[in-house]
Amino acid sequence: MTRQRRVILDELRKDKSHPSADELYETVRKYMPRISLGTVYRNLEILSELGEIQKLEIGGTLKRFDGNPKKHYHIRCMNCGRIDDAPIALMEHIENEIDGMTDYKIFGHRLEFIGLCPDCFDKAADRWQ
């Protein structure tokens, strides 16, 4: 684990907002001013491949990253793009149920909840009052 990779991993694990590589780059630069955006991208890909983090490719085109490598679900605001962890247990039985219903070999699943975060919901509600 290189020093750069350790700083990136530490900062990602502190950040519960599921940042993009660009957002994480801005944070990491506070500790390593000479680090490049390309280095952050490469190290995020490596950390993802090693199973140290999750690469979220859900909703929209921007990749986001999660410092929690354990399988879990997410909630995404359809207005501002905010992503939070969903507070429900992983439903592993779904994979077993579908396994016998199709010719596919199932390796996992992703579940994303979509709605409005509290801030966006409040702003929308204000417009209707």
C-alpha positions as CSV (number, residue, x, y, z in Angstrom):
1,M,0.0,0.0,0.0
2,T,1.7,3.2,-1.2
3,R,1.4,6.4,0.8
4,Q,-0.8,7.9,-1.8
5,R,-3.1,4.9,-1.8
6,R,-3.3,5.0,2.0
7,V,-4.2,8.7,2.1
8,I,-6.9,8.2,-0.6
9,L,-8.3,5.2,1.2
10,D,-8.3,7.0,4.6
11,E,-10.0,10.0,3.2
12,L,-12.6,8.0,1.4
13,R,-13.5,6.0,4.5
14,K,-14.0,9.3,6.4
15,D,-16.3,10.7,3.7
16,K,-19.8,9.2,3.9
17,S,-21.1,11.2,0.9
18,H,-19.9,8.7,-1.6
19,P,-17.7,11.2,-3.5
20,S,-16.7,11.2,-7.1
21,A,-13.0,10.9,-8.0
22,D,-12.8,14.7,-8.6
23,E,-14.3,15.4,-5.1
24,L,-11.9,13.0,-3.4
25,Y,-9.0,14.6,-5.4
26,E,-9.8,18.0,-3.9
27,T,-9.8,16.5,-0.4
28,V,-6.6,14.5,-0.9
29,R,-4.7,17.5,-2.3
30,K,-4.9,19.1,1.1
31,Y,-2.5,16.5,2.4
32,M,-0.6,15.8,-0.9
33,P,-0.6,19.0,-3.0
34,R,1.4,17.5,-5.8
35,I,-0.9,14.4,-6.4
36,S,-2.5,14.3,-9.8
37,L,-6.1,13.6,-10.6
38,G,-4.9,10.7,-12.8
39,T,-3.2,9.2,-9.7
40,V,-6.4,9.4,-7.7
41,Y,-8.4,7.7,-10.5
42,R,-5.8,4.9,-10.9
43,N,-5.6,4.3,-7.1
44,L,-9.4,4.2,-6.8
45,E,-9.6,1.6,-9.6
46,I,-6.9,-0.5,-7.8
47,L,-8.6,-0.2,-4.4
48,S,-11.9,-1.2,-6.1
49,E,-10.3,-4.3,-7.7
50,L,-8.7,-5.2,-4.4
51,G,-12.1,-5.1,-2.7
52,E,-11.1,-2.3,-0.3
53,I,-13.8,0.0,-1.6
54,Q,-16.8,0.0,-3.8
55,K,-17.1,1.7,-7.2
56,L,-20.7,2.9,-7.6
57,E,-21.9,3.1,-11.1
58,I,-25.5,3.7,-10.3
59,G,-27.9,6.4,-11.6
60,G,-26.3,8.9,-13.9
61,T,-22.9,8.8,-15.5
62,L,-20.6,10.0,-12.7
63,K,-18.8,7.2,-10.9
64,R,-19.0,7.5,-7.1
65,F,-16.9,5.7,-4.5
66,D,-17.8,4.1,-1.2
67,G,-15.2,3.5,1.5
68,N,-17.3,0.7,2.9
69,P,-16.4,-2.5,1.0
70,K,-19.2,-4.6,2.4
71,K,-22.2,-5.3,0.2
72,H,-25.1,-2.9,1.0
73,Y,-27.7,-0.9,-0.7
74,H,-27.9,2.8,-1.5
75,I,-30.5,5.6,-1.8
76,R,-30.0,8.3,-4.5
77,C,-31.6,11.7,-4.7
78,M,-33.1,12.1,-8.1
79,N,-32.7,15.8,-7.9
80,C,-29.2,16.6,-6.5
81,G,-27.5,13.2,-6.9
82,R,-26.8,12.7,-3.2
83,I,-26.1,9.1,-2.2
84,D,-26.6,7.6,1.2
85,D,-26.4,4.0,2.5
86,A,-29.9,2.4,2.8
87,P,-30.5,1.2,6.3
88,I,-31.7,-2.3,5.4
89,A,-30.1,-5.7,5.5
90,L,-28.7,-7.3,2.4
91,M,-31.3,-9.7,0.8
92,E,-29.0,-12.5,-0.3
93,H,-32.0,-14.9,-0.8
94,I,-32.9,-13.0,-3.9
95,E,-29.9,-14.5,-5.7
96,N,-30.9,-18.0,-4.7
97,E,-34.5,-17.4,-5.9
98,I,-33.5,-16.2,-9.4
99,D,-30.7,-18.7,-9.8
100,G,-33.1,-21.5,-10.6
101,M,-35.4,-19.3,-12.8
102,T,-32.8,-18.4,-15.5
103,D,-29.8,-19.8,-17.3
104,Y,-27.6,-17.0,-16.0
105,K,-25.0,-17.7,-13.4
106,I,-25.7,-15.2,-10.7
107,F,-22.7,-13.5,-9.0
108,G,-24.5,-10.8,-7.1
109,H,-27.0,-8.0,-7.3
110,R,-27.3,-4.3,-6.8
111,L,-30.3,-2.4,-5.5
112,E,-30.7,1.3,-5.6
113,F,-33.6,3.3,-4.1
114,I,-34.5,6.5,-5.8
115,G,-36.2,9.5,-4.2
116,L,-35.7,13.0,-2.9
117,C,-33.2,13.7,-0.1
118,P,-34.6,15.7,2.9
119,D,-33.2,19.0,1.6
120,C,-34.6,18.6,-1.9
121,F,-37.9,17.4,-0.5
122,D,-38.1,20.5,1.7
123,K,-37.3,22.8,-1.2
124,A,-39.9,21.2,-3.4
125,A,-42.5,21.4,-0.6
126,D,-41.7,25.1,-0.2
127,R,-42.6,25.7,-3.8
128,W,-46.1,24.2,-3.4
129,Q,-47.0,26.3,-0.3
